[in-house]
Amino acid sequence: MVARLAVLPAIDASSKATLVAAASMSGPVPDPWDAAAVPDYQAVIDHPDAEAIYLPLPNNMHRAWTIAAAAAGKHVLCEKPLAGSADDARAMQAACDSSGTLLAEAWMTPFDPRWCHAMQLATDGLVGDITEINSTFTFTIGPEGANNYRWSPDHGGGALLDVGIYCLGPAVELWGSQPAVIESSIDLAPSGVDATTTVQLTWPDGQIARARVSFVDAERQRLEIVGATGRIVLDGDAHTGGPNARQIRVESDATTSHAPERSIDVEPGDPYLGMIDAFAAAVRGTQRWPRPVERSVEMLELLSQIRTSAQ
């Protein structure tokens, strides 16, 4: 769905990329991209005009199709999470390294202007040393059995793997991927994947990240970055960005119940378009892709540790 609603429109809007072939596992390629339809995924890879592949398939399919694309000399922009496991991601990286092609994870949040500005404010010390990050990404995806691969353990489903990167990404960006203490609780769906995961991570210097992801809670996105002298808050599309992601709220004293607040307005932008443009530039060698694959592997290792801690 993200391909149809966000990525394909971003490719259309980009001056640096052109859609030349598309295939779908869920039915015909929709209008207006049906003119680029080819019979199957291998035909996308084999298309003579295709330099790079965007891969939005279920998580369990990322490894095989990335390796197939790399074998054909095609660069790969693979939907987050990069793979179903860190081992799969390493195999994907090895294949792309061997073929001299770029492998990039399609986590678009770092291309959202508001998120980037909030993170810059945090690293610049606007609210002092950052001590906590609290984050939520919850939404409902319908009942099990409704043909949604996110409920399927065989397809690498579950809320943590699906959207955990959004909530934990800011903390990992600031403090690294090696917390000293991992505490988590998981509510399992009947299929065996996590419907809801709640986690608290504590880093060696005492910083804390708390996150909640869910397929069954009411829709909510929130990011709160707490410092010694205040907090930076994003509400509404905090992780996905877009045209309504315009405002950063800053509380100047997080220890005071009547803390003064101010808002910082940010010109919104399409994070998917930013991601596509950055990937196209990296493919052509005019700029580096900003997030090395090693960071994606580290995130997958952390998500695995969180699941293990809840057992």
Phi, psi and omega in degrees: 000321180297328178297312183291319186277333189229312188284313179299317174299326178293321176297318178300322184281344185282140173271359185247355184219150178223133176283124180244341180202145179210145174220153184227141176271350187249015180135188181298149173297127187286157171296140010263017184262004184295337178296337180266005186293138173232166191296323186202179185296321180297326178293328174298311181298321185279352183300129186295338180266358182277119174267331186214156183240131167263127190241098181256025185286167175306154190303325183289350181260354185297316185298306187297317184281332173294316179297321178296318179294317179298320179298333178269004179078023182257138174289156186227125167254105188255131182302147177287152347295155185304326181204176177282344180205162177296323179297318177298318180297321178295320178296321177296316179297318180298319180296317180289322176299318182295325182268356181072028180250159181273134170244125181224143178270130183276064169262107192274346186305319179296356176256006177274123185302320182292315179300315180298318181293319178298316179295323178293319176301320180295313182289335177281353176087023181304323180244027179080191179298133182282127183246335182215149168226124179243130189215144180224137171215100182229148179191165179253141182241011179091170186288156171301151182085001180268026176063036176251116185298342181294341176273354189261121175295330179292336180261008181075039183278185181114147185294320184297314181291327184287312187231008179301326181299326180298315185282325185266344181305313180300319180294318180294323177299322184275321192239356182092175189258017185238071175294154180280328183228133177237121176235130182210157172225143185230132170259114184275141169282161178305332180288342180107349175275163179282123172280326179216136173229132174242134187219146169231126178246138178237126181272163185304329180270009174098355178292147185233136171239130176240139182214149174223126176234145185200146171263358186236342176288161175299153184296126178201136171230128179208142174226124180234119179251114188256129177242182182295335184237010180168193180214152177245128188232133170244126174240155176065107182056037183299328185254333184260345176064202179115192189294338180265359181274078188247340194234134172249127177262132180238123173258124190281344179216100184290348183268356184249129183294334178252044184296135175296146180238154169215160181244144175245121179272137180235134176293119184288160176210167180273109182295332178292319177296318176301320179294314180298315180298319180293321179294315179300319179295322179292321178299320182274357175079015180272345172203160180277145171293131192286344186234103182299153180301329179304326178293323178294320178296316179299321178295318178297321176297319179294317178299322177296318178296324178295315178299318181295322183294337181274351184280000000 
